[in-house]
Amino acid sequence: MFSRLRPLGVVGLGVGGVVVGYLAGNHKTVAHNSWTTNFKPTTPWDWNWDRRDPSSLIEPTTKPDGTLNKSALKKNETDDEKTERATCKATRYILLVRHGQYNLDGATDKERTLTQLGEEQARLTGERLNELDLPITRLVYSTMTRATQTAQIMMKHMKQQIDTVETSDLLREGAPIPPEPPLGGWKPERHQFFADGARIEAAFRSYMHRAPPSQTTDSYEVIVCHANVIRYIVCRALQFVPEGWLRMSLHNGSVTMLVIRPDGRVSIRQLGECGHMPPNKLSLT
């Protein structure tokens, strides 16, 4: 079959690929790669996804109806000056760390403590962050036992002077949104998605945003929490379909880094990085 195909050469170029023409018998065909279809997203990147674009932070001198905004005029600033004052100037690097392996047989959260392996994973992750020597100034961790223990062990092995250490109930594990495709063996009650989803979305909105205009230098922050929370946050931050969160898998003690630029652009530097652990220390539970 393929011996009858005679290449005609390159007949067109697409973004990221080449469209090649062939003669198949007496018929001319064109083989298109899936990424050469001139696809245009139905939902383009939302630059104001965190509602911190300068346009959302300043009070304009004119109202939508064209009349003067007297309260804004009293501040004796032009719109350009206000925009400059409200513009973000620094980049935020956010390191999302999954807790270490824990006791799955625990009946309550207090009983779901880290296993010996989980403690070693937390130590290794703390040592890795110490080796990277990033200027980490803030660490936030979930109030669930396994995340709290992980964060506390990590900090013992980090030399950084962490100015702010916080706990957050918003970061507790849960079921963020019904996944697509569904996972047959995992079927939380619908009311669990309803309750957990709102909380985890609140965590995303609280911790994922560009730096405030007053911040003049780049910052590095660590958030220690759970796999479902991290996977959902990654999807939301990259403006991917959030229902796809369960298509990713994260090792215990792994590090995921999101980068939020001053203009609102978000990229992922690493996802579930666990190269700091030897093979016999890896786990997914």
Buried (B, 14 or more C-beta within 10 A) or exposed (E): EEEEEEEEEEEEEBEEEEBBBBEEEEEEEEEEEEEBEEEEEEEEEEEEBBEBBBEEBBEEBEEEEEEEEEEBEEEEBEBEEBBBEBBBBBBBBBBBBBBBBBBEEEEEBEEBBBBEBBBBBBBBBBBBBBEBEBEBBBBBBBBBBBBBBBBBBBBEBBEBEBEEEEBBEBBBBBBBBBBEEEEEEEEEEEEEBEEBBEBBBBBBBEBBBBBEBEBEEBBBBBBBBBBBBBBBBBBBBEBEEBBBBBEBEBBBBBBBBBBBBBEBEBEEEBBBBBEBBEEEBBBEE
